[in-house]
Amino acid sequence: MKILLPLDSSKYADANVAYIKDIAKKTNAELLLLHIVALPTSAKGVMDFSSLEAKGKEFLDGHKKRLDADGVNASAKVVVGFGSPGAIINEEAKASKADLVALGAKGKSLTRNLLMGSVADDVSRNAPCSVLIIR
């Protein structure tokens, strides 16, 4: 079983990792940590994203090290994408052949969630596999 766990740097990330860690250990699942640097399409070719990508890698590496120490088979990936984070997550779920996408009900951008619909809602409606929403 392969579980895709998208993480942002919100205050909920640690709790989401802890929740999925137990499931991954019990099912002997492979856990793929994903951090997305989602940017508007108008930013293509205009900005250097290397610092954002490096921060994302550092963030995931910390979680990966703790998971490895707890005996969880984990890998980490940072994606710089343009457009909707939900669409990027769904693309990664398909590309990685994930059996499950597990993501938090809440994330970093409360205002965006209220105005435009949440990433969790987008993923739950369009993912190519089962979705677990962590509250």
N, C-alpha and C positions, 0 to 999 in steps of 0.2 A: 504494500500500500504506500502511496506517495501523497503527502499532505503539503499543500502550498499555504504558507502563512505570510500574507502581506503585512508589513509593519511600517507604521510611521513613527515619528519620534514623540508621539503624544504621551500623556501620562498613563494611558491604558495599555501601552505596549508590553510592559513587564507582566501585567496580569494575563494578557493574552498568551504570552509565551509560556507562563507557568501552567495555564489551563491545558494547552495543547501538548506540553511536555509529557504530562501524565498519560494522555491518550496515545501519543507516539510510543512511549515506553511499553504500555500494555499491549499494543498491536504490533510492535516491532516495525513501525512505519519509518520510512525515509521522510525527513522533514526539510522542506526547502523554504528558507527564509527569504523574503523578497522585500526590497525597499525601492520605491518608485520615486524618481525625481520627475514629476509631471509638470510640464510647461505648456503654455499656449503655443499653438502652431506658428504664431507670429514671431516667436523667439528663435526659430530655426535659423542658424547661420549668423545670428546677431550676438549671441553670448557665448562665453566659455563656461561650460558646465563642469569642468574637472574638479573644482573645489566642492561643489554640491555632491558630486559622485563620490569623492573621497570621504566626505562627512558621512554619507550613507553607508559606505563600506566599513568605516570605523564603528558606526552604530551597530551594524549587523554582526561584525566580527566579535564584539563583546558578548552578544547573545549566543553566537555559535560556540564560543569557548566555554561558556557556562553549560550549554546543552551537551557538548562533547564530554565535559567532566561528569555529567550526570548519566552518561551512557546512551545518549540519543544520537542516532545517525543523522547529522544535520549538515546542510550546505547553505551557502548564502550567495545572493545575487542582487546586484544593484542595476536597475534599468533606468536610463534616461529616455523618457518618452514624451510625446507631444499629444495633448488632448486629454481625454477623460481617464482618470486613474482606474475607474471600473473597467473600461474597455482594455486598458493595458494589462490589468490583472487577469481578465478573461483570456487575452492572447497568451499570456504566460502559462496559464492553467492548461491551455490546449497544447502549447509547444512543449511543456514539460511532462505532458501526459499525466497530470495530477488526477488522483482519484477523489480528492476532497480539497476544497478551498475553505480555510478557516480564517475568519476575520472578525474584528471587533465591530460591535454595533455602533460604537462611537469612535471618532478619530480626532484629528487635529483641527479641522475646520468646521466648527459648529455653525457659523454663519452660512457657509456654503451649503451645509446639509439642510438647513432650514429653507434656503431660497431655491436650491436647484435639485434637491433629492440627494440621498446619501450614496456613498460609494458602495456600502453594503447592499443597499437596495438594487443598485445597478448590477452588481455581481450576482446577487441571488436570482435575478431575473434572466441573466444572459450567460451564465457560466456553462461550460461544456461538461461539468461534473457536479456532484453533490456539493452543497455549501453548508457550512456550520457557522452560524452567527453567534459570537461570544458576547454576552452581556456583562 
